[in-house]
Amino acid sequence: MFLSLRFESVTLYCNLLRRYSQRMSIIVCHGGSSSNPAFQDGPRNACHSGFELMSQDKSALDAVIAATQILEDDERFNAGTGSNLRFDGTTIQMDASCMTSAGDFAAVAAIERVKNPVAVARCLLETPHILLVGDGATTYARQCGYEDYDPTTAGAKSRLQKILSVSEQMGDWSRADLERAWNFETPFREALGTDTVGSVAWDGQTFASALSSGGTTIVLRGRVGDVPLPGCGLYASKAGAIATTGDGEYIARSLLAYRAYLELEKGLSPAQTVDWALNELADSVDIGIIVVNQTDFAGGARHRMAWHGQSAQEPA
């Protein structure tokens, strides 16, 4: 009897120890500002991929890189194979970045002819540099073993034709004026395309964030937005991780990701941080954001955005 009670006590103690040694793993992914919420399966699949890696003791960085690559390979989103052609009908330049709460950061900008720019950014973490651009970034990708890849798709060509048609109607109107007066069958933001994809994660020890963008059509060759700039498109530190999407110049000038992180660090919940960010820029600015801390996550956008989050207790 005594031995039985002692055995039960030891078993109970072990169960309690196991319960309190669990760690929270969280990942959140978005398909870009103005992406169709009906395409939520994209971010959901990305989350599942990243979460599976964390369940196998891989890091939050591993998770966000893998998740973002899933979105880069999905033509419905503006990154990797879904990137936008520029006005010349041939140029595609992409940006990507990654960051961890351990202080790691790396990015590539205006990179061309690679399938997964975010993987190249991850590779750059192994060097003393934090940013490579243009043909230097592309050449470095080849050194990392990433083969030549043309991301041009029929969808990209179709979007370009829509935008060329729209630009003929714009005249002297501003983009905001045109959006208010829009009377085409294709929704205004759908005609102009979606924006940057991203992922944030917490593996119980470290936060990580990753972004990838195929850019926009109506820009000069070599234009770089918020994605490869730390504290602009993304940020990660001891209190959580942020990934934004939307009008890159406005996001960059406002240091939106870093400032949103400071609000999170002050004690705002992820949901409150999302609300803060959405109210921070002018109503005419298209933005979206996802946020994660050690216990919760949130996402939101000024217009619409396909996004998904997943969390669970996993063995520590």
N, C-alpha and C positions, 0 to 999 in steps of 0.2 A: 504494500500500500504506500509506504513511504517513498520507495523507489519510483512508483508510478506518479505520485504527486511531484516528486523532484524532476522527473522527465518532462511532465507537463509544464512545469515552471520554466525549465530551460527552453522548451519549445516556444512558449509564449514570449520569453525574452528575445529569442532569435527572430521571431516574427515581428516584434516591435522594433528591434534593431534594423531589420530589413526595411520596414516601413519608413523609418525616419532617415534611412540612408538613401532614399530615392531622390533623384534630382529631376527638376523640371526641364524638359526639352521643348522648345517652341520654334516654329518657323512660319514666316509669312511671306507671300509672294504676290506681286502685282503685274498685270499685263500692260501697264502704261495708262497715263491720263487719256481719257476719252475712249479707251478700249471698251468694247461691247461687253456688258455683264453676262450676256448669253454665252460668252467664251470663258466662263469661269473654270471650265474643265482644264484649261491650260495652266493657270496658276495652281489649281488643285493638284494636277499631275506633278507639277514642279515641286510643290510642298511634299508630296508623298515621296518623291525621289530623295530630296534632301533629308527628310525625317528618317527614312530608312537608313541612311548613312549614319546619322547620329545614334540610332538604335544599335548600330554595330561599333560604337565607340569612336566614330569619326568626329572631327571637330565641327564647330559651327561654320568655320571658313569652308571646309570641305562641302558642307551642306548647301551654303548659299551659292558656291561656284557651280555645283552640280545642278541646283534648281534653276539658276539663271541660264545655264546652257540649254536646259529643256525649253525655256521660253525663247532663246535665240534660234532654236531649231523649228519653232512653230511659226509658220508664215503669217499667221493672223496678227502677230505682234511686231512692233517696230524695233527689231534688234536682230543681228545675225542674218539668217536667211530671210527674215521679214523686213529688212532695211529698205529705206527709201532712196530712190534715184534722185539725183540733183537735176537742175533745170537742163543740163546739157544732154540728159538722156542716157549717159554712160557711167557717170561717176557715182560711186557709193563709198562714203567715208563713215566710219563707225567709232564710237567712244565706249570705253568700259573701265570699271574700277572695282576695287575691293578694299575693305578696311576691317580691322579687328579692334577689340577693346584692349588688346595688348600693345597697341600703338603701331601696328603694321598698316601700311598703305601703299598701293601701287595702281597705276592707271596707264592706259594707252588712249591716244586721241588721233582722230583722222586716219585711222588704220584702214587699209584696203585689202581686199581679196584674202580674207580669212573667214573660217566658218564660225569660230567662237572667240570673239575678242576678249570676253571675260576670262577665258583660260590663259590668254597671253598676259593679261594683267596679273593673274595669279603667278605665272611663271616669273614675272618681273620682281616679285617679292624676294626672289633669291639673289637679287643684285643690290648694290648700294643705291640705285636710282628709284625715284618714285613716279616718274612720268616719261614716257617715250611718245613721240609724235610722228605722223606722216610716214614717209618711206623708212625712217629709222625703226619705227614700231613694226612695220611689215617685215623688214629684214630680220629683226629680232625674233619675230614669230617663226620664220623659217629656221632660225638657229635652234628654236625650242622644239622643232619637229612638226610644226603645223604647216601642212601642204597648201599650195595655191588653191583658192576656192572662189568661184564667182557667185556672189549672193543674189545676183539679178534674177528676178522671177517674173512670171506673167502678171502677178498681182502688183508688183512694183511698177511695171510699165502701165498698167491700167490706172493706178493711182496718179501717176505722172500726167496722163492724159486728162484726168479729171481736174487736176490742179491747173494745168495749162488753160483749160476751158474756164475755170474760175477766175484765173488771173486776167483774162481778157475782159471779164465783167467788172473788175475792181476799179479800173480807172483811177481817180483821185481819192477813192474811199479808203478809209482806214480799215483794218481787219475788224475792229469792233463795230464800225458802222455797217460793214458788209454782213456781219453775223446777225445784227438786229433786223436787217432788211431781207435776209435770205429767203428766196422763194423757189429754190430748186427742189426736185424730188429727193435727191441724195442729201441727207442731213449735213449741215455745214462742217461739223468736226469730223464726220466720216469722210467727207470729200478731201479734207486736208490731212487726214491720217492720224494715227495715234502716236504715243511718245514712249520714252524710256521704260524698259522693264526692270524689275528689281526684286531683291530678296533680303530679308533680315532673319537672324536666328540667334538662339541662346541654347548652348549645349550643357548648361549647368555650371560652367566655369568661365566661358568666354562668349562675348557677343561678336557677331560679324554682320557685315552688310556688303552687298554687291549690286552693281548697276551695269546695264548695257543698253546702248542706243544706236539706232540706225540713222539718227539725225532727221532733219526736215528738208524738204525740197527747196523751199524758198530761202536759200542762204547762199553765200559765196563759198567757193571751194576753200577748204581749210578752216571753215568755221568750227569752233569748239564751244560747246555749251557748259552746263553745270556738272555733267556726269563725271569727268575726270578731275574735278577740283574738290579737294577735301573740305568738308564743312558746307559745301554748296548743295550737291545732289545727294550726298550720303555722309553719315557720321556714326561712329561707334566708340563708346568708352565704357567706363565701369557701371554706369546706370542703365545702359540700354543701347539700342541701335535704331537708326533712322534711314529710310530710303525714300526719296521724293521723285516726282515725275511731273512733266508739264512744260511751261514756257521757260526754257533754260536760261535765257538772259536775265529774266526777273528773279529766278531762283538763285542764280549765281550772285547777282548784285546784292541780294538780301541775306546771303549766307544762311539760307533757310534751314538746312539740315542741322547745322551747328546750333543755331538759335533755338530750334525746336528741341534739340537735345538738352540745352540748358534748362528749358521749362520742365522737361522730364526729370532732370536731375534735382530740380527744386522740389519735386514731389507730385507733379501732375501725373495722372494715370495716362496710359497710352491713348485712351479715347479722348481725354481732355487735351492731350498734346496734339492729336489730329485736329480737333476743333480749333485750337489756338492757331495752328499753321494755316488752316483754311480761311481764317479770318484776318490773317496778317497781311496778305497782299491784296491789291485792288481787285474788284469784282471782275474786271475784264481779263485777268490773268488766269490761265488754265493750269491748275495744279492738282496733284494727288500725293498721298503720303501713306506709308505704313510704318508702324512703330512697335517695338517689342521691349519689354523689361524682363525682370526675372520671374514674374508671375503671370503676365498678361500680354495681350497684343491688341492692336486695332488698325483699321485702315479706313480711308475715305478720300473723296475727290470732290472738287467743286462742281463737276458736271457728271461724269460717270466713269467707272473703272472696274475692270474685272480683277478681282483679288480674292485670296483665300488664306486662311491661317489654320494652323494645326498645333496642338499642344497635348502633352501627356507626361505622366510620371514614368521615368525609365530608370533601370538599375544604375546606381552610381558606380 
